[in-house]
Amino acid sequence: MIFLRFLQKLLFPYFWDDFWYLLKVVRYGFQLQMYRARGELVTVLDKFLRNAKKQPEKPFIIYEGAVYTYQDVDKRSSRVAHAFLNHSTLKKGDTVALLMSNEPDFIHVWFGLAKLGCVVAFLNSNIRSNSLLHCIHSCQPRALIVGADLLGTIEEILPNLPEDISIWGMKDSVPKGVISLKEKLTMASDKPVPRSRHVTANLKSPCLYIFTSGTTGLPKAAVITQLQALKGSAGLWAFGCVANDIIYITLPLYHSSGSLLGIGGCIELGATCVLKRKFSASQFWNDCKKYNVTVFQYIGELCRYLCKQPKREGEKDHQVRLAVGNGVRRDVWREFLERFGNIKMCELYGATEGNICFMNHTGKIGSVGRTNFIYKLFFPFDLIKYDFQKDEPIRNEQGWCSHVKKGEPGLLISRVNAKNPFFGYAGNKKHTEKKLLCDVFKKGDVYFNTGDIMFEDQNFLYFWDRVGDTFRWKGENVATTEVAEVIGKLDFIQETNVYGVTVPEYEGKAGMASVILKPNKPLDLEKAYEQVVTYLPAYACPRFLRIQEKMEMTGTFKLQKFQLVEEGFSPLKISDPLYFMDSLKKSYVPLTKELYDQIMNGEIKL
């Protein structure tokens, strides 16, 4: 027996981790099938209402010290529903756009509209003017609800909004053309709303529109069905969270991580959520200690921001046991654990609009998820060869795509079928069609194109880069994350954003790094040169540097690259300091107009 255990650990070290995780997945799927067999289609809202009945006095949301129980949120959301029943013509199936910051009323309004059977479109609270107008037009809402702090944003675009949209503000005094929802709520009933108003006949019907972050252009409204919302809400439970956990959410609720995985996850568990208006690295651990947080959500660079904070005594003195999210680099992962203690990092992968999800339930550093042949039976996916020059999958003479070898990076694609559908985006059908690959391995097959390059090693998946961020130079593929990591190790660099820029007469794109310097730290151009040539392949060394005071970011801490790529490296267009990599001087040198002209005319070879 002991020998068999030793053999199992040696040959199949993750056998039991995989077994228990897959058992959970199968169990959850079986539960959904049982509901369907009984003709009882249960949604996230239904689960919330059950919690409100079962544990009315249990804290659901803690926000800035105030406690909102499950019953409180139920009653407040019913007030929202009754306010619209009494003062609007909204009906089941109508779309309502929601522009609010992280606050309890975001959830009250969301659930109130859900009780009426409305589809709620979460608008990014950071976008303005034309981008905001684009989002509103793309989801075609009947009404728009705006938080008190964002009424100024709407006032700017009021004349350009469609006439058939009613605008509601969460404030007593609102601009002309806006209805005060706050005033209507004071007179609204908090009685339960009949379930008949929101009961769904099909779990594949839309319940939300969540906008993609728009790192490479204008945001797109991803269709989120009742089924997708349910699957998203099961994430925390699948990682081992329980009803007694206190979950800290600092991510924006307009994104799927904050709303579905976070709020939906708390509902699935019947747990308590500590909601933060905005992530603060300096207040993070104080909040965790103050509210006895046991689980927190992360995304993008959040963990790195925490590691950049000045060290304090008692940093491991907290009750956090799990962190759930995605996008943490290996070096940051290790540093985070070493500094803040034995916290299990539960990395996951899943696009907002995607039909595939991976979860690293083992805690393996660097991996975004685990897979095996059983998982592939339920969720078929492949990694295929990709042409970075043409920005498209490589096809052979017969027109078929081909698999990459084990360990090689390839484009992640996921099979689209009845069990794993892709619901696409609201509005322009071209956006939906662009995300699909047809006739991949055989005639008639359809795959969802994730746009992510990954590689697989011993049944673990690792993120390599985004297709849009990866660029080709000197016949080689350059991973921007790798370059940014190397530059980021310089002691005078605060932030790094790497991308490719077009240079006349050259195939591919030359590397460019936009950086922010640390306060009171001078730029050392020779040291920067030495760092990149020492730790990067020659083709990956950025030919250009740009020094910025601040960088535009999405609400999920992703660096915006679209505008930077468009601006290129011209000193005539860019007022920021620019530098060029000079191999003779073994340093980066100021990119003057004369030097720029020489590069453009081909007098200087890159």
Disulfide bonds with the S-S distance in Angstrom:
none
